[in-house]
Amino acid sequence: MITLVIGTPDSGKSALAEELVLKSGIEPRYYLATMKVIDEAGAERVEKHLKQREGKGFITIERSVDILSAAEEMEDPAHAAVLLECVSNLVGNEMHDASDRAEMCRQGPQSEEQFADAVAEDIRILGSKVRNLVIVTNEYDRDGSGYDEDTRLYVRLLDLVNVRLTGYADRVYNLERNDTD
């Protein structure tokens, strides 16, 4: 089962995703963290999510890229529930990693499609290796006004990946910003 939780920042995606994993009753439970902490705001977000998961039985695996290798660290992945948090971090990391994918995404529209195919395919394969995959991802304003070129590219790539994930998912939840978060 692949479930996609998509929405704007601060819409409650993470809480819903955790709730879905917990309600599934599947164990072991893994939290596949993709965020690279580079500043105080990132550290605060990680701390918030750690507190939110406290006592819920999640085993954390950190992968900023190469998420498929995370399955190698899981005990009995075919029976596990995995919460992938968050595709938006993964796309940004893949864009800026010293790899062929990072170069690929900067070579025009066809290459952007290939980049999105590759990232989404990794997630789909991970989903085929585990019993239950719950994916968290952001969506941003697509018009790009006020964004620099690199950010516009990032938003396009994330949108392309999200479209592919929506096609793979068995269930999709789309959330809007919740100002009470």
N, C-alpha and C positions, 0 to 999 in steps of 0.2 A: 504494500500500500504506500503510495506517495501522496502526501498532502502538501500543498503550497499555501503559505500564509504571506500575502503580499499587501503592502500598504505604504502610506506615507510615514515619515519619521514620527516617533512618539504616538503611534496609533494603537499601541497595545499588542503588537504582533508577537513579541517575545512571550508575554504572559499567556496569550492564546495558544501558542505553539507548545509551551510547556504543559499547559492544561490538556491539550490533545494527546501528548505523549503519556502523561500520567493516567488519563482516562482509558487509554488502550490496555493498561494493565501488563504490558509487555516488559519483561526484564531479560537481560540487563538493559539499562538505559544509558545511552551515550550522548554527550553534548559535544558536537564537533564545532569548535570555535575557530573562526577564520580571521579575527581581528588582529592586526599588528598594532600594538600600543606605541604611539609615537609622541603623545603629548598628555597633558593633565586631563583634558576632556575625555580622551580615550581610556585612560586609567579609571576615571570616575564611572564611565559606562560599564567597563568590565566589572568593577566592584559592585555596581548596582545589579548586574546580572548574576554575579556570584551569590549575593545575598538573596536574590529572588529564587535561586535554585537550591539554596541551603536546605539540607535535610530531605531532599526529594529523591535521592538515590541516583543522581547522574554521575557518570564517570566522564571527566573532561579529557578530550583529545584536542590538542591545538595543531592546526594546519592552516597556514596562511595561503598556501598553494598546494598542489598535489594531494587533493582530498582523497583520492582513491587509495593512497597508502594508509589511510586511517583504518581501513577495514583489517589490515594486518595486525593492528594493535587490539582489536576487539576479540573477546572470548565469545565464540559461537555467533558470528555476525548474522547468520541466517535466522536466528531467533531473537535478534536485538531490535530495540527501538533507537533510532538516531534522530537527534534534533540538529540540523545544520543551520548554524547561526553565523554568518548571514551571507547570502549570495552577493549583496552589494559590496561587502568587504572583499570577498573572493575575487570579484571582477576587477576591483581596483588593484588588488595585489597582483593578479595575473597580468594586468596592463603594465605594471611597473617592475615586474620580475625580470631578471636577466635571462630571458628564455626566448625561444622562437615564437611563442604565443604573443609575447609583448611586442615583438617586432611586427608580427602579423597584423595586429589590430590597427597599425598606423599606415597601411598601404592602400587604403581606399575602401569603398563600399563592399566589394566582393570579399576582401580580406576581413572586414568587420563581421560579415556573415560567417566566415570560416572560424573566426575567433569565438563567436557566440555558439556555433555548432560544437566546437571542442569543449568549451566550459560546460555547456548544458549536457553534453554526452557523458562527461565525467560524473556529473550529478545523477544522471539516469542510470549509469552503470552502478554507482554506489547504491542507488535505490533497489537495484536488482539483487544486490548482495545481502541486504538486510531485510528483516521482516516488515519494518515500518519506518519510513523516512518522512520526517516533517521538516520542511524547508521554509526558512524565513528569508524574505527579500523586501527591499524598498522599491518604491517608485517615486520618481521625481518629475517635476514640470518639464515636459519635453520641448517646450518652445525655445529653451536655451538662452533667453534674454538675460543678460547679466552674468552669464557664464563665460569663462575663458575657453579657448579651443580645446584644451585637454579635458576640461570638465564636460563640455558638450560631447566629446568623444565618449567619455565615461558613461554619460546618461544614455547615449545611443546604444552602446554595447550592453549596458545593464538591461535596457528595454528589450533588445534582441534576445538576450538570455531569458528574460522573464517570459517572453512570448513562447519560447520553446518549452520552458518548464510548465507553463500553463497547459500546453498540449500533452505533456507527459503525465501530469498529475491526475490522480483519481478523484481528488477533491481540491477545491480552491476556495480560500477565504480571502476577500478583499476588504481591507479596513481603511478607514479615513482617520485623520489626525484626531486624537482624543486629548483635549487640552487639560484634562484632569490628571494626566499621567505625571 
